[in-house]
Amino acid sequence: MPKEKRPSSSASASRKSAGPLFNKELGQHILKNPLVVNGIIDKANLKPTDTVLEVGPGTGNLTVKMLEKVKKLIAVEMDPRLAAELTKRVQGKPEQRKLEILVGDFLKVDLPYFDVCVSNTPYQISAPLVMKLLKHEPPFRCAVLMFQREFALRLVAKPGDNLYCRLSAYVQLLARVDHIMKVGKNNFRPPPQVESSVVRMEFRYPRPNINLDEYDGLLRIVFSRRNKTIAANFKTSTVMSMLERNYKTFCAVRNIDVPMNFNVKEAMNEVLVSSGYAEKRAAKLDIDDYLKLLCAFNDAGFHFS
């Protein structure tokens, strides 16, 4: 059996100087450029009275800078090794009393109150992280979030843009999202395989008085084939079956008899034609259009949740 090749002393020294070994499965890429760190903090407009939620603090390059500016920082870190590194970094310093570390999966932990969220987001949880933040109560002041470049551009895409999608239409209903910074691969250790961007997200007020699950259900249908007409996306057997089932449930709950001659395809088509959206395409519609379309279906007794 061949002997296992031992790493050279120079390789071992290089690995030690690189700090803790990073877990690629957890999407660990530590932000190392102080100019980018300071730019993110500036865009967060932190106040001395703020409580900050940081997702994925890693070794704490952002954390230690923010601790100097805020009342409290709650860091959610999934990797116990990196949480230990962060604890050591502030041990014995005045900032130690300001820092609380929650070791666990951000998507599963109960979030405490916070004013601002800052995240160098593990890219594989980008969409669920955004959704969890959007549903958080009470609403926070703003979030400054690092994402893979394409995902960030989807968040800010407008009707007619190539990247405009269901995610764009859902997020922009609830928040204003601005692209504030491009971040190249070499600003991280180890470098990721993709370019990154930072966005700033603020809640819209007043919040829309609609069923968000229904709104998302509508978006799922119209964006299933974003360049097809709205009518074409509704005419699939799966969608018509769902609408018929929901319509009958709607009637039963309200103790209304379903009309003997009820035809889901005709009723659905009547809503689309009368609302003026039958021949429109999802990629070209804005949020006001989707709200009007949802209202038209609801008024006709059709629901999407």
C-alpha positions as CSV (number, residue, x, y, z in Angstrom):
1,M,0.0,0.0,0.0
2,P,1.5,3.4,-0.9
3,K,2.3,5.7,2.0
4,E,0.0,8.7,2.5
5,K,1.8,11.8,1.3
6,R,2.3,14.2,4.2
7,P,1.8,17.9,3.6
8,S,5.0,19.9,3.4
9,S,5.9,22.2,6.3
10,S,5.3,25.2,4.0
11,A,1.8,23.9,3.1
12,S,1.0,23.4,6.8
13,A,2.3,26.9,7.6
14,S,0.2,28.4,4.8
15,R,-2.9,26.6,6.1
16,K,-2.4,27.8,9.6
17,S,-1.9,31.4,8.5
18,A,-5.2,31.1,6.6
19,G,-7.1,30.7,9.8
20,P,-9.8,28.1,10.5
21,L,-10.8,25.7,7.7
22,F,-13.9,26.8,6.0
23,N,-16.8,24.6,5.2
24,K,-17.8,24.9,1.6
25,E,-21.1,23.1,2.2
26,L,-22.1,25.9,4.4
27,G,-21.1,28.5,1.9
28,Q,-18.4,30.1,4.1
29,H,-16.6,32.9,2.3
30,I,-15.1,35.4,4.7
31,L,-15.2,39.1,3.6
32,K,-11.6,40.3,4.0
33,N,-11.5,43.7,2.3
34,P,-11.8,46.5,4.9
35,L,-13.0,49.0,2.3
36,V,-16.0,46.7,1.5
37,V,-16.6,46.1,5.2
38,N,-16.7,49.9,5.9
39,G,-18.9,50.5,2.9
40,I,-21.5,48.0,4.1
41,I,-21.5,49.6,7.6
42,D,-21.9,53.1,6.1
43,K,-25.0,52.0,4.1
44,A,-26.5,50.5,7.3
45,N,-26.6,54.0,8.9
46,L,-26.1,52.4,12.3
47,K,-27.1,54.4,15.5
48,P,-25.7,54.1,19.0
49,T,-29.1,52.8,20.2
50,D,-29.4,50.1,17.6
51,T,-29.6,46.3,18.0
52,V,-28.1,44.7,15.0
53,L,-28.8,41.2,13.7
54,E,-25.9,39.7,11.8
55,V,-26.3,36.5,9.8
56,G,-23.2,34.5,9.2
57,P,-20.6,36.6,11.0
58,G,-17.8,34.1,10.2
59,T,-14.6,35.3,12.0
60,G,-16.1,38.7,12.7
61,N,-14.5,41.2,10.4
62,L,-17.9,43.0,10.1
63,T,-18.9,42.2,13.6
64,V,-16.1,43.9,15.5
65,K,-16.5,47.1,13.4
66,M,-20.3,47.2,14.1
67,L,-19.8,46.5,17.8
68,E,-18.0,49.9,18.1
69,K,-21.1,51.7,16.8
70,V,-24.2,50.0,18.3
71,K,-25.8,49.1,21.6
72,K,-26.0,45.4,20.9
73,L,-25.2,42.9,18.2
74,I,-26.9,39.4,17.9
75,A,-24.8,37.1,15.6
76,V,-26.4,34.0,14.2
77,E,-23.7,31.5,13.2
78,M,-24.3,27.9,12.2
79,D,-20.7,26.7,12.6
80,P,-19.7,26.2,16.2
81,R,-16.0,26.5,15.3
82,L,-16.5,30.0,13.8
83,A,-18.7,31.0,16.7
84,A,-15.8,30.0,19.0
85,E,-13.4,32.1,16.9
86,L,-15.6,35.1,17.2
87,T,-16.0,34.7,20.9
88,K,-12.2,34.6,21.3
89,R,-11.8,37.7,19.1
90,V,-13.8,39.9,21.5
91,Q,-12.9,38.2,24.8
92,G,-11.8,40.6,27.5
93,K,-12.7,43.7,25.4
94,P,-15.4,46.2,26.1
95,E,-17.4,45.0,23.1
96,Q,-17.7,41.5,24.6
97,R,-20.7,42.6,26.7
98,K,-22.5,43.9,23.6
99,L,-22.2,40.6,21.6
100,E,-24.7,37.8,21.8
101,I,-24.0,34.7,19.6
102,L,-26.8,32.3,18.6
103,V,-25.3,29.0,17.3
104,G,-27.8,27.5,14.9
105,D,-29.5,27.6,11.5
106,F,-30.8,31.1,10.8
107,L,-33.9,29.6,9.1
108,K,-34.8,27.7,12.2
109,V,-34.0,30.0,15.1
110,D,-36.6,32.4,16.6
111,L,-35.4,35.9,15.8
112,P,-35.3,38.5,18.6
113,Y,-36.1,42.1,18.2
114,F,-33.6,44.0,16.1
115,D,-33.4,47.4,14.3
116,V,-31.0,46.5,11.4
117,C,-30.0,43.3,9.8
118,V,-26.6,42.9,8.1
119,S,-25.6,39.6,6.3
120,N,-22.8,38.1,4.3
121,T,-25.4,35.6,3.3
122,P,-24.6,31.9,2.6
123,Y,-25.8,31.9,-1.0
124,Q,-27.7,28.6,-0.8
125,I,-30.2,30.2,1.7
126,S,-30.6,33.6,-0.1
127,A,-34.3,33.2,-1.0
128,P,-35.5,31.7,2.3
129,L,-33.5,34.3,4.2
130,V,-35.2,37.2,2.4
131,M,-38.6,35.6,2.9
132,K,-38.0,35.2,6.6
133,L,-36.9,38.8,7.0
134,L,-39.9,40.1,5.1
135,K,-42.3,38.2,7.4
136,H,-40.5,39.3,10.6
137,E,-42.6,41.3,13.1
138,P,-42.2,43.9,14.2
139,P,-40.7,45.4,11.0
140,F,-37.0,46.5,11.3
141,R,-35.6,49.7,9.9
142,C,-33.4,48.2,7.1
143,A,-31.3,45.3,6.0
144,V,-28.0,45.4,4.2
145,L,-27.4,42.0,2.6
146,M,-24.7,40.4,0.5
147,F,-25.8,38.0,-2.2
148,Q,-24.6,36.3,-5.4
149,R,-24.7,39.0,-8.1
150,E,-27.5,37.4,-10.2
151,F,-29.8,36.9,-7.2
152,A,-29.3,40.5,-6.1
153,L,-30.2,41.7,-9.6
154,R,-33.4,39.7,-9.5
155,L,-34.4,41.5,-6.3
156,V,-34.1,44.9,-8.0
157,A,-35.3,43.9,-11.5
158,K,-38.1,45.9,-13.1
159,P,-40.9,44.8,-15.5
160,G,-39.4,44.1,-18.9
161,D,-35.9,43.2,-17.5
162,N,-34.5,39.8,-18.3
163,L,-34.2,38.9,-14.6
164,Y,-37.6,40.1,-13.6
165,C,-39.3,37.2,-11.9
166,R,-41.7,36.0,-9.2
167,L,-39.1,36.8,-6.6
168,S,-38.9,40.4,-7.9
169,A,-42.7,41.0,-7.8
170,Y,-43.1,39.4,-4.3
171,V,-40.2,41.2,-2.6
172,Q,-40.9,44.6,-4.2
173,L,-44.5,44.5,-2.9
174,L,-43.2,44.6,0.6
175,A,-39.9,46.4,0.4
176,R,-37.9,48.9,-1.5
177,V,-34.6,47.3,-2.6
178,D,-31.6,49.2,-3.9
179,H,-28.4,47.7,-5.4
180,I,-25.6,49.6,-3.6
181,M,-22.3,47.8,-4.3
182,K,-20.6,45.2,-6.5
183,V,-18.1,43.0,-4.7
184,G,-15.6,40.9,-6.7
185,K,-14.5,37.4,-5.9
186,N,-11.1,38.4,-4.6
187,N,-12.6,40.3,-1.6
188,F,-13.3,37.0,0.1
189,R,-11.3,34.2,1.6
190,P,-11.6,31.6,0.1
191,P,-12.8,33.3,-3.2
192,P,-16.3,32.1,-4.3
193,Q,-16.9,31.0,-7.9
194,V,-19.4,33.8,-8.5
195,E,-19.4,37.6,-8.3
196,S,-21.4,39.2,-5.4
197,S,-23.5,42.3,-4.8
198,V,-24.8,44.2,-1.7
199,V,-28.4,45.4,-1.6
200,R,-30.2,47.6,0.9
201,M,-33.8,46.7,1.8
202,E,-36.4,48.8,3.6
203,F,-40.0,47.9,4.3
204,R,-42.8,49.8,2.5
205,Y,-45.4,51.5,4.6
206,P,-48.3,51.0,5.0
207,R,-48.0,47.3,4.5
208,P,-50.4,45.9,1.9
209,N,-53.7,44.6,3.4
210,I,-53.8,41.4,1.4
211,N,-53.2,37.7,1.9
212,L,-49.6,37.2,1.0
213,D,-50.0,33.5,0.4
214,E,-52.6,34.2,-2.2
215,Y,-50.5,36.9,-3.8
216,D,-47.6,34.4,-4.0
217,G,-50.0,31.7,-5.4
218,L,-51.0,34.0,-8.2
219,L,-47.3,34.8,-9.0
220,R,-46.5,31.1,-9.1
221,I,-49.0,30.7,-11.9
222,V,-48.3,33.7,-14.0
223,F,-44.5,33.3,-13.8
224,S,-44.6,29.5,-14.5
225,R,-43.9,30.6,-18.1
226,R,-43.0,34.2,-17.8
227,N,-43.1,35.0,-21.5
228,K,-46.4,33.3,-22.2
229,T,-49.7,35.1,-22.0
230,I,-51.5,35.2,-18.6
231,A,-54.4,33.2,-20.2
232,A,-52.1,30.5,-21.4
233,N,-50.6,30.0,-18.0
234,F,-54.1,29.7,-16.4
235,K,-55.4,27.2,-18.9
236,T,-53.3,24.3,-17.7
237,S,-55.3,21.4,-16.2
238,T,-53.4,21.7,-12.9
239,V,-54.4,25.4,-12.5
240,M,-58.0,24.9,-13.5
241,S,-58.4,22.0,-11.1
242,M,-57.0,24.0,-8.3
243,L,-59.2,27.0,-9.0
244,E,-62.3,24.8,-9.3
245,R,-61.5,23.1,-5.9
246,N,-60.9,26.5,-4.2
247,Y,-64.1,28.0,-5.7
248,K,-66.2,25.1,-4.3
249,T,-64.5,25.6,-0.9
250,F,-65.2,29.3,-1.1
251,C,-68.9,28.6,-1.8
252,A,-69.1,25.9,1.0
253,V,-67.6,28.2,3.6
254,R,-70.2,30.9,2.8
255,N,-73.0,28.4,2.4
256,I,-73.5,29.3,-1.2
257,D,-74.7,26.8,-3.8
258,V,-72.3,26.2,-6.7
259,P,-74.2,27.1,-9.9
260,M,-75.4,24.0,-11.8
261,N,-73.9,25.2,-15.0
262,F,-70.6,26.3,-13.4
263,N,-67.6,25.9,-15.8
264,V,-64.3,26.8,-14.3
265,K,-62.6,27.5,-17.7
266,E,-65.3,29.9,-18.8
267,A,-65.5,31.6,-15.4
268,M,-61.7,32.0,-15.3
269,N,-61.5,33.3,-18.8
270,E,-64.3,35.8,-18.1
271,V,-62.1,37.2,-15.2
272,L,-59.0,37.5,-17.4
273,V,-60.8,39.1,-20.3
274,S,-62.9,41.6,-18.3
275,S,-59.9,42.6,-16.3
276,G,-57.9,43.2,-19.5
277,Y,-55.0,40.8,-18.6
278,A,-55.8,37.7,-20.7
279,E,-53.2,38.6,-23.4
280,K,-50.7,40.3,-21.1
281,R,-47.4,38.7,-20.2
282,A,-46.0,38.3,-16.6
283,A,-42.6,39.6,-17.6
284,K,-44.2,43.0,-18.5
285,L,-46.6,43.5,-15.5
286,D,-45.9,45.5,-12.4
287,I,-47.0,45.1,-8.8
288,D,-50.2,47.2,-9.3
289,D,-51.2,44.9,-12.2
290,Y,-50.8,41.8,-10.0
291,L,-52.8,43.4,-7.2
292,K,-55.6,44.3,-9.6
293,L,-55.6,40.8,-11.1
294,L,-55.7,39.2,-7.6
295,C,-58.6,41.5,-6.7
296,A,-60.5,40.5,-9.9
297,F,-60.2,36.8,-9.1
298,N,-61.1,37.2,-5.5
299,D,-64.2,39.2,-6.4
300,A,-65.3,36.3,-8.7
301,G,-64.8,33.8,-5.8
302,F,-61.4,32.4,-6.9
303,H,-58.6,32.1,-4.4
304,F,-55.0,30.9,-4.6
305,S,-54.2,29.5,-1.1
